[in-house]
Structure formats: C-alpha cells, structure tokens
Amino acid sequence: MNVALFGECMLELQGEAFGTMRQGFGGDTLNTAVYLARLGQARGIRASYATGLGEDRYSDGLLQRWADEGVGTELVRRVPGRMPGLYAIEVDARGERSFSYWRDTSAAKAYFDAPETPLEARLPVLGALYFSGISLAILPAPARERLLDAAARLRAAGGRVIFDNNYRPRLWGHASEARDWFQQACRCADIALVTADDESLLHELRGPEAALAHCLALPCPEVVVKRGAEATLVRLAGGAPQPVPVVPVPRVVDTTAAGDSFAGGYLAARLAGAPAAEAAALGNRLAAIVVQHPGAIVPREVMQDVMAGSTG
C-alpha cells in the first residue's frame, strides 16, 4: 500500500538559548512518516511525504535524510524563493517541551500554490492519506479546501483517510475557525486519531468525562482516543470502546513525537490488516520507546523489536 502523509517538516534546533544547540528536523506528520516507513517495510506499506520545500541546501539535506529513512519524496513540491521553516525546542527536567517557531513564509505553506500538486496528480496510486490539524493550520483556506477535496476523492475511490486532531491554538486565528475545519476533516476521514486533551482545549470541554464523550461521538467510523498515561480507547462503528493499556516507562526523557510515533505504529499495523486493538498496542509500545530518548526521531537500533513486527 502506498500511503501519503501531508504536512510541514521544519529544521530543528534543540538545546538552550545561547548555549549548545543540536541541529535536526521534525514536524508532526513527518515524524509519523518516518516511523511508518520503518515499521511499514516489513508489512508491505510504503510511506511518502507530501510537502513544500525550497531549492536551497537545507531542503536538499532534508530530502536526502528522508530518502535515507525510506520515506518517498516524489510528492514533494519544490517552491522557488521559499525555504523550510525553523523551530527551537527546549525540554525541562520532566521531559516537557517548549517551542519557538520561525515558519510564516515556509515553503510548506505554498504547496498548493500551483494548478496541480504532486499529491493531487498521484491520488490514483495511493491507498491512504494522513494529515493533521497542524497540516490544516499552516495552509490558507483555499489550500485547505484542496487538501480536503483530495481526501474526499481518495476515499470515494476506495482509499482510506486518516486525520489526527493535533490542535495548536497559536496557529489559528480563533478556536471557532479550527473547530469548523476539524469537523470537515472528520467528516471525510475513515480513522480519527484524537488526543483527548487537544479536543478538550479546542471545544472548551470541562473535565475528562466530557472530553471522552465528545471524542467517542466523532462521526468517523474508527476513532482512537489517546489519553496520556491512561489506557488508549479504540471505538469502531457500532461497537463499544475498547481500552488498550499504555506501556509504563521508568523515566520520561522527552515527550516530543509521542503522539506522532503512536500514529506511525498504529497505521503500520492497521493498514496491514491488524485488528484495531492490536494496532493501538503497537502504537503504545513505540511511543513508550520514543519518550525515553531525546528528539522526535529515535535511532533505529532502539526500536528493533517493534520493527520486527511484534506487538507484544
């Protein structure tokens, strides 16, 4: 199966301001693409990343690194005069993150500034499309409409559409704007990967019970609710929610990409035909590995067991 993941990957600086900084790269859907590529190879799944990049050396470097990870780059559109966005990340003693961004003119925002994009041109050969709330947030409204139209056309042709709610208030003019676009995305998605805290923040819900009830009532046939240290819940159309325990870890080093890696693990198993609960178990297992290491993308060698295909 060919899976397209749309979004933005930025250059990353990790460390202390005016101290030692380590250069890398990351972005929610790109992180998922890397983990899906690693896990999908043994399951007959090929992950390709759709985004805008410039014609500069940093963009060239990103393309090479994605290719080295086995992520397809044929859906990338090079945008003259633009460059990748940049963010700096600081992590506190508990592994929690704070970010600073420079992304207003990033190439990814201009992906749909063309009569036809590589993503739209290759819809007939795709089996699935994954995008997030951040994917929508970085685009102007006409481009959001084209992304959702591509999703709807893919689904009508028998493909699967996956939406991750990933809500970041600072990227939206107002929460009501985000709510409208998220509702449209859920209506055209087969699978919703939902972080309960994000959904609670977006809809100003009071208490975990209200947030959970809202998540489980989303119109998607398949809803996966991520609840931090509490069991993940999987709800299939017409069925009761099924809890899937998370994997406890001795120490959280960095929560970056916890949800992104879960998505990579879940999709690798689910799109290959595994039951939803089994897919969630793999997602939880991978996320537990990722939060014990710094950065969004952990070394391959620390996830050899999950790459071998076991969910136990």
Disulfide bonds with the S-S distance in Angstrom:
none
